Amino acid sequence: MKGVFDQERSSEMNLYKIMFEHYSQKDSKVGTITHLVARSDEEVYEWLKNEPRLSDGSVIYNSYKYSEEDDETFEIYDADYNVIGTESFKERMIRLHGEMFDEDKELNDLYYGLTLYGWQKVKEDILPEAVDTMKSNGIIISEVGGL
């Protein structure tokens, strides 16, 4: 199967860290799920939205598709808390780099637990050789379009 580096490159690839925060009634946990090679924050969002299966067999389940379908808009505030615009769920998640960085996210009904996802750009313009080296050293790397 070809990865994103085997495709014609219209722009440089970036390395992202995909993280999670899990909350339940009794405890919480924070960690890194995988690293992802993608061109942009929007590609990371779309990858997460499609609930990808990782190389270890686990799946990143989330409600991004359903939240987009709700067609809700969110107000954007300036430093003085004046409304300066609105954005869709997708635009909000891309701007915040995932729901785990949403300070307004309500943590309700934690009986079954709640997992939030987010991402952070680790390196811009990463070389294919660097990705190969990380993979050969046991670091799980996913690729947009490569799964």
N, CA, C and O atoms as CSV, one atom per row, in Angstrom:
chain,resi,resn,atom,element,x,y,z
A,1,MET,N,N,0.848,-1.179,0.000
A,1,MET,CA,C,0.000,0.000,0.000
A,1,MET,C,C,0.893,1.241,0.000
A,1,MET,O,O,1.865,1.321,0.751
A,2,LYS,N,N,0.558,2.175,-0.830
A,2,LYS,CA,C,1.366,3.387,-0.918
A,2,LYS,C,C,0.979,4.375,0.172
A,2,LYS,O,O,-0.197,4.516,0.506
A,3,GLY,N,N,1.972,5.053,0.721
A,3,GLY,CA,C,1.736,6.100,1.705
A,3,GLY,C,C,1.704,7.455,1.033
A,3,GLY,O,O,1.851,7.563,-0.184
A,4,VAL,N,N,1.511,8.483,1.835
A,4,VAL,CA,C,1.417,9.831,1.273
A,4,VAL,C,C,2.707,10.296,0.638
A,4,VAL,O,O,2.676,11.155,-0.243
A,5,PHE,N,N,3.839,9.759,1.052
A,5,PHE,CA,C,5.095,10.196,0.454
A,5,PHE,C,C,5.289,9.607,-0.938
A,5,PHE,O,O,6.090,10.112,-1.725
A,6,ASP,N,N,4.544,8.525,-1.245
A,6,ASP,CA,C,4.649,7.917,-2.559
A,6,ASP,C,C,3.786,8.642,-3.585
A,6,ASP,O,O,3.952,8.443,-4.788
A,7,GLN,N,N,2.869,9.478,-3.117
A,7,GLN,CA,C,2.003,10.218,-4.007
A,7,GLN,C,C,2.721,11.476,-4.477
A,7,GLN,O,O,3.706,11.910,-3.881
A,8,GLU,N,N,2.204,12.052,-5.563
A,8,GLU,CA,C,2.766,13.324,-6.024
A,8,GLU,C,C,2.547,14.356,-4.927
A,8,GLU,O,O,1.437,14.484,-4.410
A,9,ARG,N,N,3.594,15.093,-4.568
A,9,ARG,CA,C,3.512,16.024,-3.438
A,9,ARG,C,C,3.205,17.420,-3.927
A,9,ARG,O,O,4.001,18.045,-4.626
A,10,SER,N,N,2.003,17.909,-3.535
A,10,SER,CA,C,1.635,19.269,-3.904
A,10,SER,C,C,2.088,20.256,-2.837
A,10,SER,O,O,2.170,21.457,-3.097
A,11,SER,N,N,2.379,19.764,-1.645
A,11,SER,CA,C,2.894,20.621,-0.575
A,11,SER,C,C,3.670,19.744,0.400
A,11,SER,O,O,3.571,18.518,0.362
A,12,GLU,N,N,4.424,20.367,1.251
A,12,GLU,CA,C,5.245,19.637,2.207
A,12,GLU,C,C,4.378,18.952,3.258
A,12,GLU,O,O,3.258,19.376,3.542
A,13,MET,N,N,4.918,17.901,3.815
A,13,MET,CA,C,4.209,17.141,4.839
A,13,MET,C,C,4.689,17.580,6.221
A,13,MET,O,O,5.837,17.984,6.410
A,14,ASN,N,N,3.766,17.486,7.176
A,14,ASN,CA,C,4.057,17.842,8.551
A,14,ASN,C,C,3.823,16.633,9.448
A,14,ASN,O,O,3.052,15.737,9.106
A,15,LEU,N,N,4.488,16.613,10.589
A,15,LEU,CA,C,4.300,15.560,11.572
A,15,LEU,C,C,3.479,16.120,12.726
A,15,LEU,O,O,3.826,17.150,13.303
A,16,TYR,N,N,2.390,15.435,13.056
A,16,TYR,CA,C,1.495,15.835,14.139
A,16,TYR,C,C,1.465,14.751,15.211
A,16,TYR,O,O,1.594,13.563,14.915
A,17,LYS,N,N,1.295,15.174,16.454
A,17,LYS,CA,C,1.075,14.252,17.566
A,17,LYS,C,C,-0.429,14.246,17.837
A,17,LYS,O,O,-1.019,15.302,18.067
A,18,ILE,N,N,-1.055,13.062,17.812
A,18,ILE,CA,C,-2.482,12.919,18.083
A,18,ILE,C,C,-2.629,12.480,19.531
A,18,ILE,O,O,-2.111,11.439,19.936
A,19,MET,N,N,-3.347,13.295,20.310
A,19,MET,CA,C,-3.433,13.087,21.752
A,19,MET,C,C,-4.877,12.860,22.188
A,19,MET,O,O,-5.812,13.089,21.421
A,20,PHE,N,N,-5.045,12.407,23.427
A,20,PHE,CA,C,-6.380,12.220,23.994
A,20,PHE,C,C,-6.386,12.597,25.467
A,20,PHE,O,O,-5.356,12.593,26.140
A,21,GLU,N,N,-7.588,12.925,25.947
A,21,GLU,CA,C,-7.871,13.075,27.377
A,21,GLU,C,C,-9.116,12.263,27.627
A,21,GLU,O,O,-10.123,12.451,26.946
A,22,HIS,N,N,-9.069,11.357,28.596
A,22,HIS,CA,C,-10.236,10.549,28.932
A,22,HIS,C,C,-10.667,10.872,30.350
A,22,HIS,O,O,-9.858,10.883,31.278
A,23,TYR,N,N,-11.955,11.133,30.499
A,23,TYR,CA,C,-12.531,11.442,31.806
A,23,TYR,C,C,-13.594,10.402,32.135
A,23,TYR,O,O,-14.358,9.979,31.268
A,24,SER,N,N,-13.629,9.998,33.396
A,24,SER,CA,C,-14.707,9.134,33.877
A,24,SER,C,C,-15.043,9.570,35.297
A,24,SER,O,O,-14.448,10.508,35.827
A,25,GLN,N,N,-15.997,8.881,35.902
A,25,GLN,CA,C,-16.412,9.255,37.253
A,25,GLN,C,C,-15.278,9.132,38.262
A,25,GLN,O,O,-15.211,9.899,39.222
A,26,LYS,N,N,-14.396,8.179,38.049
A,26,LYS,CA,C,-13.391,7.887,39.059
A,26,LYS,C,C,-11.997,8.392,38.749
A,26,LYS,O,O,-11.188,8.551,39.663
A,27,ASP,N,N,-11.692,8.652,37.478
A,27,ASP,CA,C,-10.331,9.075,37.162
A,27,ASP,C,C,-10.270,9.756,35.804
A,27,ASP,O,O,-11.285,9.947,35.134
A,28,SER,N,N,-9.072,10.109,35.425
A,28,SER,CA,C,-8.853,10.683,34.100
A,28,SER,C,C,-7.484,10.221,33.619
A,28,SER,O,O,-6.639,9.790,34.403
A,29,LYS,N,N,-7.289,10.325,32.297
A,29,LYS,CA,C,-6.035,9.869,31.702
A,29,LYS,C,C,-5.732,10.752,30.505
A,29,LYS,O,O,-6.639,11.140,29.770
A,30,VAL,N,N,-4.459,11.069,30.306
A,30,VAL,CA,C,-4.007,11.876,29.176
A,30,VAL,C,C,-2.874,11.114,28.499
A,30,VAL,O,O,-2.053,10.485,29.167
A,31,GLY,N,N,-2.834,11.175,27.168
A,31,GLY,CA,C,-1.747,10.484,26.490
A,31,GLY,C,C,-1.688,10.782,25.006
A,31,GLY,O,O,-2.463,11.578,24.475
A,32,THR,N,N,-0.743,10.119,24.350
A,32,THR,CA,C,-0.561,10.226,22.906
A,32,THR,C,C,-1.023,8.922,22.284
A,32,THR,O,O,-0.654,7.842,22.746
A,33,ILE,N,N,-1.837,9.020,21.225
A,33,ILE,CA,C,-2.345,7.832,20.542
A,33,ILE,C,C,-1.402,7.401,19.425
A,33,ILE,O,O,-1.032,6.232,19.320
A,34,THR,N,N,-1.021,8.366,18.598
A,34,THR,CA,C,-0.174,8.080,17.444
A,34,THR,C,C,0.435,9.380,16.957
A,34,THR,O,O,0.128,10.454,17.474
A,35,HIS,N,N,1.286,9.278,15.977
A,35,HIS,CA,C,1.776,10.444,15.246
A,35,HIS,C,C,1.211,10.324,13.845
A,35,HIS,O,O,1.009,9.216,13.348
A,36,LEU,N,N,0.959,11.440,13.211
A,36,LEU,CA,C,0.315,11.450,11.903
A,36,LEU,C,C,1.094,12.345,10.953
A,36,LEU,O,O,1.521,13.438,11.326
A,37,VAL,N,N,1.275,11.884,9.740
A,37,VAL,CA,C,1.884,12.688,8.689
A,37,VAL,C,C,0.749,13.232,7.825
A,37,VAL,O,O,-0.010,12.464,7.234
A,38,ALA,N,N,0.636,14.552,7.752
A,38,ALA,CA,C,-0.437,15.204,6.992
A,38,ALA,C,C,0.054,16.563,6.506
A,38,ALA,O,O,1.063,17.078,6.987
A,39,ARG,N,N,-0.669,17.137,5.549
A,39,ARG,CA,C,-0.287,18.433,4.993
A,39,ARG,C,C,-0.771,19.615,5.831
A,39,ARG,O,O,-0.136,20.670,5.836
A,40,SER,N,N,-1.906,19.445,6.551
A,40,SER,CA,C,-2.509,20.598,7.215
A,40,SER,C,C,-3.359,20.159,8.405
A,40,SER,O,O,-3.641,18.974,8.583
A,41,ASP,N,N,-3.760,21.137,9.212
A,41,ASP,CA,C,-4.670,20.876,10.328
A,41,ASP,C,C,-6.007,20.356,9.809
A,41,ASP,O,O,-6.633,19.515,10.454
A,42,GLU,N,N,-6.447,20.842,8.661
A,42,GLU,CA,C,-7.712,20.354,8.099
A,42,GLU,C,C,-7.613,18.869,7.741
A,42,GLU,O,O,-8.565,18.121,7.961
A,43,GLU,N,N,-6.486,18.437,7.197
A,43,GLU,CA,C,-6.315,17.008,6.912
A,43,GLU,C,C,-6.312,16.183,8.192
A,43,GLU,O,O,-6.836,15.070,8.210
A,44,VAL,N,N,-5.733,16.713,9.254
A,44,VAL,CA,C,-5.748,16.004,10.537
A,44,VAL,C,C,-7.188,15.867,11.019
A,44,VAL,O,O,-7.608,14.786,11.431
A,45,TYR,N,N,-7.939,16.954,10.967
A,45,TYR,CA,C,-9.344,16.921,11.387
A,45,TYR,C,C,-10.130,15.880,10.577
A,45,TYR,O,O,-10.853,15.065,11.151
A,46,GLU,N,N,-9.989,15.906,9.254
A,46,GLU,CA,C,-10.724,14.972,8.395
A,46,GLU,C,C,-10.326,13.533,8.692
A,46,GLU,O,O,-11.174,12.641,8.682
A,47,TRP,N,N,-9.047,13.299,8.954
A,47,TRP,CA,C,-8.571,11.965,9.301
A,47,TRP,C,C,-9.242,11.490,10.592
A,47,TRP,O,O,-9.733,10.363,10.662
A,48,LEU,N,N,-9.261,12.348,11.607
A,48,LEU,CA,C,-9.913,11.986,12.871
A,48,LEU,C,C,-11.405,11.765,12.677
A,48,LEU,O,O,-11.965,10.813,13.218
A,49,LYS,N,N,-12.051,12.633,11.913
A,49,LYS,CA,C,-13.500,12.552,11.690
A,49,LYS,C,C,-13.893,11.204,11.091
A,49,LYS,O,O,-14.981,10.700,11.368
A,50,ASN,N,N,-13.031,10.623,10.287
A,50,ASN,CA,C,-13.332,9.347,9.650
A,50,ASN,C,C,-13.040,8.139,10.546
A,50,ASN,O,O,-13.034,7.003,10.072
A,51,GLU,N,N,-12.800,8.381,11.831
A,51,GLU,CA,C,-12.592,7.348,12.839
A,51,GLU,C,C,-11.630,6.264,12.350
A,51,GLU,O,O,-12.027,5.120,12.131
A,52,PRO,N,N,-10.355,6.645,12.183
A,52,PRO,CA,C,-9.375,5.721,11.608
A,52,PRO,C,C,-9.051,4.536,12.503
A,52,PRO,O,O,-9.107,4.618,13.730
A,53,ARG,N,N,-8.710,3.436,11.851
A,53,ARG,CA,C,-8.197,2.248,12.544
A,53,ARG,C,C,-6.679,2.336,12.513
A,53,ARG,O,O,-6.084,2.501,11.448
A,54,LEU,N,N,-6.058,2.229,13.665
A,54,LEU,CA,C,-4.601,2.324,13.771
A,54,LEU,C,C,-3.950,0.974,13.514
A,54,LEU,O,O,-4.627,-0.053,13.474
A,55,SER,N,N,-2.653,0.979,13.342
A,55,SER,CA,C,-1.923,-0.249,13.021
A,55,SER,C,C,-2.032,-1.304,14.127
A,55,SER,O,O,-1.853,-2.492,13.859
A,56,ASP,N,N,-2.322,-0.888,15.365
A,56,ASP,CA,C,-2.482,-1.859,16.459
A,56,ASP,C,C,-3.906,-2.405,16.553
A,56,ASP,O,O,-4.215,-3.195,17.445
A,57,GLY,N,N,-4.784,-1.975,15.617
A,57,GLY,CA,C,-6.160,-2.465,15.580
A,57,GLY,C,C,-7.161,-1.585,16.300
A,57,GLY,O,O,-8.368,-1.768,16.135
A,58,SER,N,N,-6.694,-0.637,17.095
A,58,SER,CA,C,-7.622,0.242,17.812
A,58,SER,C,C,-8.226,1.265,16.852
A,58,SER,O,O,-7.649,1.577,15.811
A,59,VAL,N,N,-9.392,1.776,17.221
A,59,VAL,CA,C,-10.109,2.751,16.402
A,59,VAL,C,C,-10.298,4.020,17.215
A,59,VAL,O,O,-10.591,3.958,18.409
A,60,ILE,N,N,-10.135,5.162,16.581
A,60,ILE,CA,C,-10.354,6.446,17.248
A,60,ILE,C,C,-11.812,6.843,17.021
A,60,ILE,O,O,-12.145,7.464,16.012
A,61,TYR,N,N,-12.680,6.478,17.972
A,61,TYR,CA,C,-14.100,6.805,17.876
A,61,TYR,C,C,-14.331,8.232,18.379
A,61,TYR,O,O,-13.767,8.633,19.397
A,62,ASN,N,N,-15.151,8.986,17.671
A,62,ASN,CA,C,-15.501,10.344,18.084
A,62,ASN,C,C,-16.836,10.729,17.469
A,62,ASN,O,O,-17.419,9.952,16.713
A,63,SER,N,N,-17.318,11.903,17.783
A,63,SER,CA,C,-18.625,12.353,17.284
A,63,SER,C,C,-18.499,13.490,16.276
A,63,SER,O,O,-19.463,14.228,16.071
A,64,TYR,N,N,-17.345,13.652,15.645
A,64,TYR,CA,C,-17.126,14.775,14.740
A,64,TYR,C,C,-18.136,14.811,13.603
A,64,TYR,O,O,-18.653,15.882,13.286
A,65,LYS,N,N,-18.437,13.661,12.971
A,65,LYS,CA,C,-19.406,13.628,11.861
A,65,LYS,C,C,-20.767,14.113,12.321
A,65,LYS,O,O,-21.416,14.906,11.639
A,66,TYR,N,N,-21.199,13.636,13.480
A,66,TYR,CA,C,-22.518,13.995,14.000
A,66,TYR,C,C,-22.564,15.461,14.410
A,66,TYR,O,O,-23.575,16.135,14.211
A,67,SER,N,N,-21.485,15.946,14.976
A,67,SER,CA,C,-21.431,17.355,15.361
A,67,SER,C,C,-21.493,18.258,14.134
A,67,SER,O,O,-22.108,19.323,14.180
A,68,GLU,N,N,-20.864,17.844,13.043
A,68,GLU,CA,C,-20.954,18.618,11.797
A,68,GLU,C,C,-22.381,18.622,11.268
A,68,GLU,O,O,-22.871,19.646,10.793
A,69,GLU,N,N,-23.049,17.466,11.353
A,69,GLU,CA,C,-24.415,17.350,10.851
A,69,GLU,C,C,-25.388,18.215,11.644
A,69,GLU,O,O,-26.409,18.637,11.102
A,70,ASP,N,N,-25.097,18.486,12.908
A,70,ASP,CA,C,-25.954,19.344,13.736
A,70,ASP,C,C,-26.020,20.755,13.190
A,70,ASP,O,O,-26.968,21.486,13.475
A,71,ASP,N,N,-25.026,21.147,12.409
A,71,ASP,CA,C,-24.979,22.454,11.751
A,71,ASP,C,C,-25.047,23.614,12.747
A,71,ASP,O,O,-25.564,24.684,12.427
A,72,GLU,N,N,-24.524,23.395,13.950
A,72,GLU,CA,C,-24.506,24.434,14.984
A,72,GLU,C,C,-23.385,25.430,14.687
A,72,GLU,O,O,-22.331,25.061,14.170
A,73,THR,N,N,-23.630,26.685,15.020
A,73,THR,CA,C,-22.569,27.689,14.894
A,73,THR,C,C,-22.154,28.138,16.284
A,73,THR,O,O,-22.945,28.126,17.227
A,74,PHE,N,N,-20.898,28.531,16.382
A,74,PHE,CA,C,-20.323,28.949,17.654
A,74,PHE,C,C,-19.833,30.381,17.522
A,74,PHE,O,O,-19.287,30.772,16.490
A,75,GLU,N,N,-20.033,31.151,18.571
A,75,GLU,CA,C,-19.570,32.536,18.563
A,75,GLU,C,C,-18.075,32.588,18.841
A,75,GLU,O,O,-17.549,31.794,19.621
A,76,ILE,N,N,-17.398,33.527,18.195
A,76,ILE,CA,C,-15.967,33.755,18.409
A,76,ILE,C,C,-15.842,35.080,19.165
A,76,ILE,O,O,-16.442,36.085,18.782
A,77,TYR,N,N,-15.063,35.067,20.228
A,77,TYR,CA,C,-14.903,36.245,21.069
A,77,TYR,C,C,-13.495,36.813,20.962
A,77,TYR,O,O,-12.532,36.086,20.719
A,78,ASP,N,N,-13.391,38.132,21.149
A,78,ASP,CA,C,-12.068,38.752,21.233
A,78,ASP,C,C,-11.607,38.750,22.692
A,78,ASP,O,O,-12.280,38.175,23.548
A,79,ALA,N,N,-10.491,39.374,22.979
A,79,ALA,CA,C,-9.928,39.394,24.337
A,79,ALA,C,C,-10.850,40.070,25.347
A,79,ALA,O,O,-10.780,39.785,26.543
A,80,ASP,N,N,-11.722,40.974,24.863
A,80,ASP,CA,C,-12.661,41.675,25.749
A,80,ASP,C,C,-14.021,40.995,25.795
A,80,ASP,O,O,-14.981,41.578,26.298
A,81,TYR,N,N,-14.123,39.771,25.280
A,81,TYR,CA,C,-15.352,38.980,25.230
A,81,TYR,C,C,-16.452,39.610,24.383
A,81,TYR,O,O,-17.637,39.432,24.664
A,82,ASN,N,N,-16.059,40.341,23.354
A,82,ASN,CA,C,-17.014,40.833,22.371
A,82,ASN,C,C,-17.109,39.802,21.258
A,82,ASN,O,O,-16.097,39.242,20.836
A,83,VAL,N,N,-18.323,39.553,20.783
A,83,VAL,CA,C,-18.507,38.610,19.685
A,83,VAL,C,C,-17.960,39.239,18.411
A,83,VAL,O,O,-18.369,40.333,18.022
A,84,ILE,N,N,-17.030,38.539,17.765
A,84,ILE,CA,C,-16.417,39.080,16.553
A,84,ILE,C,C,-16.717,38.225,15.324
A,84,ILE,O,O,-16.250,38.525,14.226
A,85,GLY,N,N,-17.493,37.165,15.512
A,85,GLY,CA,C,-17.859,36.322,14.384
A,85,GLY,C,C,-18.416,34.993,14.850
A,85,GLY,O,O,-18.597,34.760,16.045
A,86,THR,N,N,-18.686,34.123,13.884
A,86,THR,CA,C,-19.176,32.784,14.185
A,86,THR,C,C,-18.386,31.772,13.353
A,86,THR,O,O,-17.730,32.119,12.370
A,87,GLU,N,N,-18.470,30.523,13.777
A,87,GLU,CA,C,-17.776,29.458,13.064
A,87,GLU,C,C,-18.544,28.156,13.218
A,87,GLU,O,O,-19.318,27.987,14.160
A,88,SER,N,N,-18.325,27.239,12.288
A,88,SER,CA,C,-18.943,25.917,12.348
A,88,SER,C,C,-18.156,25.030,13.307
A,88,SER,O,O,-17.082,25.408,13.775
A,89,PHE,N,N,-18.694,23.858,13.593
A,89,PHE,CA,C,-17.984,22.897,14.448
A,89,PHE,C,C,-16.622,22.558,13.845
A,89,PHE,O,O,-15.614,22.569,14.550
A,90,LYS,N,N,-16.586,22.258,12.543
A,90,LYS,CA,C,-15.335,21.908,11.875
A,90,LYS,C,C,-14.325,23.047,11.980
A,90,LYS,O,O,-13.167,22.814,12.327
A,91,GLU,N,N,-14.748,24.268,11.688
A,91,GLU,CA,C,-13.848,25.421,11.770
A,91,GLU,C,C,-13.311,25.595,13.189
A,91,GLU,O,O,-12.138,25.914,13.386
A,92,ARG,N,N,-14.191,25.380,14.184
A,92,ARG,CA,C,-13.789,25.516,15.594
A,92,ARG,C,C,-12.735,24.472,15.966
A,92,ARG,O,O,-11.726,24.798,16.593
A,93,MET,N,N,-12.973,23.214,15.577
A,93,MET,CA,C,-12.026,22.149,15.917
A,93,MET,C,C,-10.674,22.373,15.236
A,93,MET,O,O,-9.627,22.135,15.839
A,94,ILE,N,N,-10.695,22.826,13.992
A,94,ILE,CA,C,-9.431,23.083,13.298
A,94,ILE,C,C,-8.684,24.228,13.969
A,94,ILE,O,O,-7.470,24.153,14.157
A,95,ARG,N,N,-9.404,25.288,14.331
A,95,ARG,CA,C,-8.764,26.436,14.993
A,95,ARG,C,C,-8.186,26.053,16.353
A,95,ARG,O,O,-7.090,26.486,16.708
A,96,LEU,N,N,-8.925,25.240,17.115
A,96,LEU,CA,C,-8.487,24.852,18.464
A,96,LEU,C,C,-7.499,23.683,18.463
A,96,LEU,O,O,-6.834,23.434,19.469
A,97,HIS,N,N,-7.402,22.977,17.359
A,97,HIS,CA,C,-6.606,21.745,17.240
A,97,HIS,C,C,-7.221,20.615,18.045
A,97,HIS,O,O,-6.516,19.843,18.695
A,98,GLY,N,N,-8.542,20.524,17.995
A,98,GLY,CA,C,-9.258,19.425,18.630
A,98,GLY,C,C,-10.036,19.856,19.849
A,98,GLY,O,O,-9.790,20.906,20.441
A,99,GLU,N,N,-10.993,19.001,20.206
A,99,GLU,CA,C,-11.897,19.329,21.304
A,99,GLU,C,C,-11.233,19.287,22.672
A,99,GLU,O,O,-11.764,19.857,23.625
A,100,MET,N,N,-10.089,18.628,22.794
A,100,MET,CA,C,-9.443,18.600,24.112
A,100,MET,C,C,-8.883,19.973,24.494
A,100,MET,O,O,-8.526,20.196,25.651
A,101,PHE,N,N,-8.807,20.883,23.535
A,101,PHE,CA,C,-8.332,22.236,23.821
A,101,PHE,C,C,-9.474,23.254,23.873
A,101,PHE,O,O,-9.236,24.461,23.897
A,102,ASP,N,N,-10.706,22.762,23.890
A,102,ASP,CA,C,-11.881,23.620,23.951
A,102,ASP,C,C,-12.195,23.930,25.416
A,102,ASP,O,O,-12.735,23.088,26.133
A,103,GLU,N,N,-11.858,25.126,25.846
A,103,GLU,CA,C,-12.072,25.508,27.251
A,103,GLU,C,C,-13.555,25.568,27.610
A,103,GLU,O,O,-13.900,25.537,28.791
A,104,ASP,N,N,-14.433,25.654,26.617
A,104,ASP,CA,C,-15.872,25.722,26.869
A,104,ASP,C,C,-16.547,24.356,26.836
A,104,ASP,O,O,-17.759,24.269,27.032
A,105,LYS,N,N,-15.794,23.292,26.596
A,105,LYS,CA,C,-16.362,21.946,26.522
A,105,LYS,C,C,-16.887,21.546,27.889
A,105,LYS,O,O,-16.175,21.636,28.890
A,106,GLU,N,N,-18.148,21.099,27.926
A,106,GLU,CA,C,-18.757,20.674,29.183
A,106,GLU,C,C,-18.525,19.187,29.393
A,106,GLU,O,O,-18.734,18.381,28.486
A,107,LEU,N,N,-18.097,18.833,30.581
A,107,LEU,CA,C,-17.839,17.440,30.927
A,107,LEU,C,C,-19.012,16.923,31.754
A,107,LEU,O,O,-18.959,16.914,32.984
A,108,ASN,N,N,-20.073,16.492,31.067
A,108,ASN,CA,C,-21.292,16.002,31.714
A,108,ASN,C,C,-21.400,14.497,31.533
A,108,ASN,O,O,-20.737,13.919,30.672
A,109,ASP,N,N,-22.220,13.879,32.329
A,109,ASP,CA,C,-22.598,12.483,32.175
A,109,ASP,C,C,-21.385,11.588,31.922
A,109,ASP,O,O,-21.248,10.993,30.853
A,110,LEU,N,N,-20.523,11.506,32.908
A,110,LEU,CA,C,-19.286,10.751,32.761
A,110,LEU,C,C,-19.411,9.302,33.232
A,110,LEU,O,O,-18.401,8.649,33.493
A,111,TYR,N,N,-20.640,8.796,33.342
A,111,TYR,CA,C,-20.854,7.425,33.799
A,111,TYR,C,C,-20.089,6.433,32.927
A,111,TYR,O,O,-19.430,5.532,33.445
A,112,TYR,N,N,-20.171,6.595,31.614
A,112,TYR,CA,C,-19.457,5.712,30.687
A,112,TYR,C,C,-18.117,6.293,30.256
A,112,TYR,O,O,-17.377,5.648,29.514
A,113,GLY,N,N,-17.802,7.478,30.700
A,113,GLY,CA,C,-16.552,8.126,30.347
A,113,GLY,C,C,-16.691,8.994,29.112
A,113,GLY,O,O,-17.653,8.869,28.354
A,114,LEU,N,N,-15.731,9.864,28.920
A,114,LEU,CA,C,-15.709,10.773,27.775
A,114,LEU,C,C,-14.260,10.917,27.345
A,114,LEU,O,O,-13.381,11.184,28.164
A,115,THR,N,N,-14.020,10.739,26.050
A,115,THR,CA,C,-12.670,10.892,25.512
A,115,THR,C,C,-12.656,12.055,24.530
A,115,THR,O,O,-13.464,12.111,23.602
A,116,LEU,N,N,-11.734,12.975,24.746
A,116,LEU,CA,C,-11.560,14.126,23.866
A,116,LEU,C,C,-10.240,13.962,23.118
A,116,LEU,O,O,-9.277,13.414,23.655
A,117,TYR,N,N,-10.205,14.441,21.873
A,117,TYR,CA,C,-9.004,14.313,21.051
A,117,TYR,C,C,-8.457,15.676,20.670
A,117,TYR,O,O,-9.192,16.662,20.623
A,118,GLY,N,N,-7.173,15.721,20.401
A,118,GLY,CA,C,-6.523,16.942,19.962
A,118,GLY,C,C,-5.236,16.607,19.242
A,118,GLY,O,O,-4.794,15.458,19.229
A,119,TRP,N,N,-4.643,17.619,18.647
A,119,TRP,CA,C,-3.389,17.397,17.943
A,119,TRP,C,C,-2.472,18.594,18.084
A,119,TRP,O,O,-2.901,19.711,18.373
A,120,GLN,N,N,-1.204,18.323,17.870
A,120,GLN,CA,C,-0.170,19.342,17.965
A,120,GLN,C,C,0.842,19.090,16.853
A,120,GLN,O,O,1.285,17.958,16.656
A,121,LYS,N,N,1.207,20.144,16.127
A,121,LYS,CA,C,2.219,19.993,15.084
A,121,LYS,C,C,3.577,19.849,15.755
A,121,LYS,O,O,3.977,20.697,16.552
A,122,VAL,N,N,4.278,18.775,15.431
A,122,VAL,CA,C,5.586,18.489,16.004
A,122,VAL,C,C,6.695,19.028,15.106
A,122,VAL,O,O,7.670,19.605,15.587
A,123,LYS,N,N,6.535,18.833,13.785
A,123,LYS,CA,C,7.579,19.239,12.845
A,123,LYS,C,C,6.966,19.566,11.503
A,123,LYS,O,O,6.140,18.813,10.986
A,124,GLU,N,N,7.374,20.697,10.935
A,124,GLU,CA,C,6.964,21.062,9.579
A,124,GLU,C,C,7.956,20.487,8.579
A,124,GLU,O,O,9.119,20.242,8.899
A,125,ASP,N,N,7.471,20.279,7.368
A,125,ASP,CA,C,8.328,19.839,6.258
A,125,ASP,C,C,9.192,18.639,6.627
A,125,ASP,O,O,10.405,18.642,6.417
A,126,ILE,N,N,8.559,17.627,7.174
A,126,ILE,CA,C,9.306,16.438,7.588
A,126,ILE,C,C,9.709,15.627,6.356
A,126,ILE,O,O,8.933,15.486,5.410
A,127,LEU,N,N,10.905,15.110,6.383
A,127,LEU,CA,C,11.432,14.327,5.272
A,127,LEU,C,C,10.971,12.875,5.381
A,127,LEU,O,O,10.835,12.355,6.488
A,128,PRO,N,N,10.731,12.216,4.252
A,128,PRO,CA,C,10.332,10.801,4.273
A,128,PRO,C,C,11.331,9.923,5.027
A,128,PRO,O,O,10.936,8.959,5.683
A,129,GLU,N,N,12.606,10.249,4.937
A,129,GLU,CA,C,13.629,9.465,5.626
A,129,GLU,C,C,13.466,9.552,7.148
A,129,GLU,O,O,13.713,8.580,7.863
A,130,ALA,N,N,13.049,10.722,7.632
A,130,ALA,CA,C,12.844,10.891,9.074
A,130,ALA,C,C,11.666,10.039,9.549
A,130,ALA,O,O,11.719,9.438,10.622
A,131,VAL,N,N,10.614,9.991,8.751
A,131,VAL,CA,C,9.454,9.161,9.089
A,131,VAL,C,C,9.860,7.689,9.092
A,131,VAL,O,O,9.482,6.946,9.998
A,132,ASP,N,N,10.622,7.263,8.090
A,132,ASP,CA,C,11.090,5.874,8.028
A,132,ASP,C,C,11.940,5.523,9.249
A,132,ASP,O,O,11.813,4.431,9.803
A,133,THR,N,N,12.803,6.444,9.667
A,133,THR,CA,C,13.646,6.215,10.840
A,133,THR,C,C,12.794,6.051,12.099
A,133,THR,O,O,13.036,5.155,12.908
A,134,MET,N,N,11.800,6.918,12.258
A,134,MET,CA,C,10.926,6.811,13.437
A,134,MET,C,C,10.180,5.481,13.428
A,134,MET,O,O,10.086,4.819,14.461
A,135,LYS,N,N,9.650,5.084,12.274
A,135,LYS,CA,C,8.942,3.808,12.175
A,135,LYS,C,C,9.872,2.641,12.503
A,135,LYS,O,O,9.477,1.710,13.204
A,136,SER,N,N,11.091,2.690,12.006
A,136,SER,CA,C,12.029,1.591,12.253
A,136,SER,C,C,12.451,1.522,13.717
A,136,SER,O,O,12.950,0.492,14.172
A,137,ASN,N,N,12.255,2.611,14.455
A,137,ASN,CA,C,12.564,2.639,15.890
A,137,ASN,C,C,11.333,2.381,16.758
A,137,ASN,O,O,11.364,2.600,17.969
A,138,GLY,N,N,10.251,1.916,16.132
A,138,GLY,CA,C,9.072,1.500,16.888
A,138,GLY,C,C,8.057,2.579,17.180
A,138,GLY,O,O,7.116,2.336,17.934
A,139,ILE,N,N,8.209,3.764,16.614
A,139,ILE,CA,C,7.229,4.833,16.825
A,139,ILE,C,C,6.090,4.633,15.830
A,139,ILE,O,O,6.323,4.525,14.626
A,140,ILE,N,N,4.867,4.584,16.334
A,140,ILE,CA,C,3.705,4.390,15.461
A,140,ILE,C,C,3.435,5.690,14.722
A,140,ILE,O,O,3.198,6.735,15.327
A,141,ILE,N,N,3.477,5.598,13.396
A,141,ILE,CA,C,3.222,6.740,12.537
A,141,ILE,C,C,2.081,6.375,11.588
A,141,ILE,O,O,2.161,5.372,10.880
A,142,SER,N,N,1.037,7.174,11.572
A,142,SER,CA,C,-0.049,6.994,10.622
A,142,SER,C,C,0.123,8.034,9.526
A,142,SER,O,O,0.783,9.055,9.720
A,143,GLU,N,N,-0.477,7.763,8.375
A,143,GLU,CA,C,-0.373,8.697,7.248
A,143,GLU,C,C,-1.755,8.952,6.688
A,143,GLU,O,O,-2.525,8.011,6.498
A,144,VAL,N,N,-2.088,10.209,6.419
A,144,VAL,CA,C,-3.340,10.547,5.771
A,144,VAL,C,C,-3.326,9.883,4.406
A,144,VAL,O,O,-2.382,10.062,3.636
A,145,GLY,N,N,-4.363,9.120,4.104
A,145,GLY,CA,C,-4.429,8.432,2.824
A,145,GLY,C,C,-3.609,7.156,2.781
A,145,GLY,O,O,-3.673,6.413,1.802
A,146,GLY,N,N,-2.842,6.893,3.822
A,146,GLY,CA,C,-1.983,5.724,3.820
A,146,GLY,C,C,-2.515,4.581,4.637
A,146,GLY,O,O,-1.833,3.570,4.806
A,147,LEU,N,N,-3.735,4.721,5.154
A,147,LEU,CA,C,-4.277,3.642,5.993
A,147,LEU,C,C,-5.245,2.776,5.230
A,147,LEU,O,O,-5.792,1.824,5.787
